[in-house]
Amino acid sequence: MRLHATVTSAWSLLVLAVSFPLLGCHGTANHSAKSGWPYNCGCQLAVSQPGGDTAPAVVALAAPGTQIIPIAPKARQRTRQPNIVLLIGDDHGWPYFGFMGSTDVLTPSLDALAARGTLFTRGHSASSVCLPTLSTMLTGLTPYQYELAGGFHGKIPMTPSVEMELTRKLLTNDPQSLPRVLANRGYVTFEGGKLWTVTHDQAGFTAGMTAKNTDNSKLHPVLVLAGAEGLALGRTTNQPVYDFIDQNADRPFFVWYAPMLPHSPMDPPEKYLRQYANRPELSPTALKYCANCTRFDDAAGQLLKYLRDKDLLDNTIILYINDNGWEQPPTADFTHQPIGTALAGDHGKLSMHESGFRTPILIAGPGIASGTRKTGLVSQTDLYATILDYVGASSENRGDGHSLRATSEGRENFARPEIIGSMIQVRVGPGRPATTDNPWGNPELAFYRTTDRWHFILYESRGTSVLFDKSTDADELIDVSSQHPDVITESMTAIEKWKKHFQSNVIKIPGL
């Protein structure tokens, strides 16, 4: 098995009741403290504070056997709009979480979040690479939609430079971008971490770490484009977001928390590597990847603890999504493989396979059902619609997003019968060397359609397609196109209908 070798049915460890035993932090400390959530277990240190010095032990992780504190105690009634914190993982493949069943990767803070909220196990990001995914998160538009709005589909090759210029114009000018809609509803907004092509103020955020007029001469140009100084979030400090929270505790706020983790560079500090010291079966790349996943979990857990300590957690909606998939089998080593070092397994990032798009989506907060697990298909565009729903704004006539709020609160049971998506670059591979200055992907138009059973890929530029039966081939290794021509026809028809819908309703964005 390529992808699922470490995935087991760990969800049975969670008891669906008012309080839940947690999966535990798997650390080496003596877990005796049980004071609040995330619980103090003493097994990890904080991220470093500004200046590079490691802070004293600030624990933000759950200990085994502890109980979850309700997110909105009956004794406290909040009347203002809820705060919203959006946690965005970067290259965190869907199997690599404790709450998704992994016995390799340690994610106790996110495990606790899953236990206290609603988990959608089969979410899909809008792309299998970060730039278009983050643009979709900010606008609610699928990449195909905003590419049409920019007039690019089928007219000129969508090279990386063309794509980045398009997204820069989109995020700078879109009046319905997430931070602008939230501002109109009285929110102050903060950006930290990944934010491709624009600064926080250009994207409409009130405050942020990716700023204008900053000396980024020591950063690689790609890192400048990807978020510049904002990329320090989670890796070396959480302090800027803490400062923002302190300055705006009396106002409804939105936090875009998008550390470039577990994304490369795979340079986890020793305190995270130590937690995998007894795992000799992990390859060098798997070891560093797992440790970087725990590094993100720790940083996010510290943010949640900060909100709790400031008495803000019971009025805060917490959401999690990953920007794209990743494939890192526990024994696979990509140390001497340039493509694998950057992208890992060939069914993950920049691929058209479901593993490149699939992500868990978590929602926790006041009014949200605890310990609920939903296995139906949902989309990243649904998360944009969900956030707007919580602030009383509409996402109609925007994308195809459906708010997940009612489902998370137990008033609805929404799931999509299918998800269709597109890519304008696909990773290189055997027999398909790089044809541009992008060493990892070539410009081409490709689509996919996934259902509960089938995953269909149409490489339109190549004139080829493949079909996988996920009920018998979860890792998508065997093309069964010849055995199911009816599914091929059905999928082609569905993709054409999806394309024509957006082609007939092209979104108008000023400046595009």
C-alpha angles and dihedrals in degrees: 000000000000104000111008102052093110099039116105135161097273092148089085086074089071117083115212100229139102091286126030134208105232130229090245135230097267089220127144099242126109100260102215104128118089106173118137133319129321084037127232108247100151096224100116139041127225125263112269119274124231111298094043100267117131112244122233116274107298105177121209105162138101124253122216118265096017125130128243118243111227111257095226113030114206090235091066121062120187119201103180125082114283123261113242126214118186114198112198120191118205118219091345105150117220098247095053102087130089091231090055090055104265117152091187105055122063113216106153098157093052090042088058091047090052091049093053097044146029119294123203103197097190107049121147128214117220093246141012092238129057110243097064092037093056090046089054091049090054097044109025088231122124114236089249089057098051092041088056090047088055091051094238108119111115094347106088131003111272097231119177092260092051091047093050092050090050093051091045090057091043097052094041095051109027107115091197098053113135098254092047094050090047092049089054087056094054099265129139112216136208131199123202130164127002116026113151123217099349141066121243094259092048088056091050101256119147092222138356151145100256098078142167125255095025122142104245095160091122093055126087109254091243090056090050089055092045097055109302112207089003088075090074088075112112094359097071107355148012092185099107092058090045089053091050092050092049092050093049105032091122094054132062107263140188123211123199101201107184112152114180089248140169080002118112140306084082094207105135115177118248093257088069096040089054090065089065096044093117095052105090091158091069114098118234092260093043090050093053092043093052091048091051089051088054089046090059091045091053094048092048090046091054090053090052090048090051090054090049093049090051090052091244103110096085090061098042130097109214119200131181131195134155120232095225142338132273136196118214113154110200095246100036115109120198097175095121098031113092095200093042092047090057100035107014118210120018095241093059133057116026091006128115094230119111091250088066092059108027120106137160114245118209128192123181132164146089112343095009119126113252123229094008119150121196119191100184124107118272132169139227088242086063089063092056088051090047094055091049090049091056092054095044097253128129127237094191118133089020116088132325095278122142118197114248093200097099091047091048090051093049096249096109140020104217123176132154120242089214143357123217124192142165142214132200094198130038127194121265120248145158108334091006108084122180113283099186137038088280104095094195107046142025126219109256138131116246136163136195136197121197130186132170089281110018136058113191124186123195114193092195097180090053095042092233137112140187134200129206129194104217093189090071102015109042092168093055098234102136122064108216097178094122092054097051112038089155091062090048091053092045092050095047090050092049092050093049090050090049092050094047091050092059093038089056093047105042112180115236113223119179111243096021 
